Amino acid sequence: MFRRTDLDFFEIGATGRNVAKVSYATSLMRQGVLISTTEHLLSALIGLGVDNLIIEIDNLEVPILDGSAKPYVDAIRAIGRKRQRRKREYIRILKPVEVIENSQAGSKFIGVYPGDGYQIDYTIDFPRPIGRESLRVDLESGDYDTLIAPARTFGFREDEAMLRDMGLIRGASAESAIILTREGVENGPLRFEDEFVRHKVLDLIGDLALAGRRIWGRVVAERAGHAMHTALVQRLLRDRSAWEFANRAQLAPEESVPHVRSLQVTAA
């Protein structure tokens, strides 16, 4: 749950029904009140197993910080987490749900399937100097902190003016994103050789958090992005036969559920 402290603590739930804009970032809106760039913070919460949180923010944009989820992971670990008695509920996938987009630029695809854990298989294909990268991970391994959270967002220098004209990347700089030209990375070094696809996985985890529960199944994505991530959430939630709620005891050995009481986010 987000609370806009600058607007009398107006609340906007982090759910698929509140998705507003998903061009280059994911934004939520309720009754005309906006919260933008939610994906990195929500990704950190899912990655750390945090289910119950009130996020107080005094601006419409969640700070991008260094462009990754690592600052949020560090902040959550510093404040600590409390385990609850209530059993965590997962969304267990029962049958495939897919979103496919075909255009002259090629096909894009994302789907979710029955499976154990929270498996993600993501492939990206961008112009030079990125090219094609693939990554397969399982969040149940507990490696989110080291394998996914540090991966930073990225963008092409030639697109900067257009994005700023659209009201996006307000807080972006060379300290908060990987800047690319056709010749290569302008502000290296990279944190991972395949940092670009790792960041897309980070985004996916944050966007699928809008389903309201952590996924128990397998997600496959090919050249997808925020719009397709959130479209999958909405299609999944509409098809009640495709999933069920299940607690940890019904899936695997039971564990308690950590949560954080409150995290305040202040934009610079």
C-alpha positions, -999 to 999 in steps of 0.1 A, spaced: 0 0 0 13 34 -10 4 66 10 9 100 -5 19 120 26 18 153 5 -19 146 -3 -34 139 32 -21 104 32 -41 93 2 -38 55 -3 -31 37 -36 -30 -1 -34 -2 -19 -53 -26 -40 -73 -32 -46 -110 -65 -28 -110 -47 5 -103 -22 3 -132 -22 36 -150 8 40 -173 33 15 -184 55 30 -212 90 31 -198 80 25 -162 50 13 -142 26 38 -126 -4 34 -104 -34 57 -101 -65 59 -80 -90 87 -82 -66 108 -103 -37 105 -78 -6 90 -93 24 70 -81 50 64 -107 81 41 -111 70 15 -86 87 -15 -101 121 -14 -84 107 -10 -49 81 -37 -54 107 -60 -68 128 -56 -37 98 -64 -15 90 -96 -34 126 -106 -36 130 -103 2 96 -120 9 79 -89 24 41 -91 21 28 -65 45 40 -29 41 29 7 41 50 29 19 48 66 27 60 89 -1 58 127 -4 59 129 -42 44 112 -73 76 94 -83 93 66 -63 130 76 -62 151 58 -88 182 60 -65 211 42 -83 187 26 -108 186 -8 -92 167 -24 -63 198 -27 -41 193 6 -21 158 -6 -12 171 -41 -2 197 -25 20 171 -2 36 147 -30 43 175 -52 58 186 -22 80 152 -15 94 145 -52 99 116 -75 92 91 -90 116 77 -125 112 39 -129 114 18 -159 125 -4 -157 95 6 -181 67 18 -165 35 -5 -170 5 9 -176 -29 -8 -175 -63 -3 -211 -75 -6 -213 -113 -29 -240 -125 -28 -236 -162 -10 -215 -188 -18 -178 -193 -1 -160 -221 2 -125 -238 15 -124 -273 22 -92 -294 30 -94 -331 42 -64 -351 65 -55 -380 92 -51 -354 88 -88 -345 69 -108 -319 69 -103 -281 57 -129 -256 52 -135 -220 35 -164 -202 30 -180 -168 28 -218 -163 24 -243 -135 57 -251 -118 75 -253 -85 90 -222 -69 91 -188 -87 110 -196 -119 118 -169 -145 132 -174 -180 137 -141 -197 152 -132 -230 159 -97 -244 169 -85 -278 180 -49 -281 200 -29 -307 237 -26 -303 255 -27 -280 232 -49 -259 221 -76 -284 205 -108 -272 207 -119 -236 189 -146 -216 187 -155 -179 170 -182 -160 166 -178 -122 144 -192 -94 136 -167 -66 132 -197 -42 170 -200 -43 172 -170 -20 198 -153 -43 177 -122 -52 200 -99 -32 232 -108 -51 219 -119 -85 191 -95 -93 188 -65 -70 221 -48 -80 212 -47 -117 206 -11 -129 181 3 -154 195 14 -187 187 37 -216 201 51 -249 215 86 -248 197 93 -281 163 87 -264 169 111 -234 152 142 -248 122 123 -259 117 106 -225 121 139 -206 95 155 -229 72 127 -220 77 136 -183 97 104 -176 132 98 -161 129 129 -139 155 117 -115 177 99 -140 214 107 -144 247 89 -150 246 79 -113 212 63 -116 212 44 -149 235 27 -175 238 52 -204 243 36 -238 254 49 -272 257 29 -304 294 25 -296 290 11 -261 284 18 -224 291 55 -217 294 52 -179 308 17 -172 318 -6 -158 288 -29 -157 281 -48 -125 274 -80 -144 283 -90 -179 245 -96 -185 233 -67 -164 207 -57 -189 186 -89 -188 191 -91 -151 174 -57 -148 145 -68 -170 140 -97 -145 141 -72 -117 114 -52 -135 93 -83 -141 93 -93 -105 82 -58 -95 54 -57 -121 41 -92 -112 39 -81 -76 8 -62 -87 -10 -96 -88 -12 -92 -50 7 -123 -40 40 -139 -49 38 -163 -79 42 -200 -75 50 -212 -110 71 -205 -140 73 -173 -161 87 -171 -196 93 -138 -213 107 -130 -248 113 -93 -256 86 -82 -231 84 -50 -211 63 -32 -185 32 -31 -207 32 -69 -213 42 -76 -177 11 -58 -164 -11 -71 -192 -2 -106 -180 -12 -97 -144 -45 -84 -155 -52 -114 -178 -42 -138 -150 -64 -122 -124 -94 -122 -148 -91 -160 -153 -100 -174 -119 -96 -209 -132 -59 -203 -140 -48 -200 -104 -56 -206 -67 -44 -193 -34 -21 -217 -16 -1 -213 16 35 -225 21 24 -257 39 5 -267 8 35 -261 -15 66 -269 5 79 -269 41 62 -241 60 80 -208 69 68 -177 87 61 -145 68 83 -115 73 69 -80 69 80 -44 75 57 -21 93 65 11 74 91 25 50 92 62 42 104 72 7 113 108 1 121 122 -33 150 146 -36 
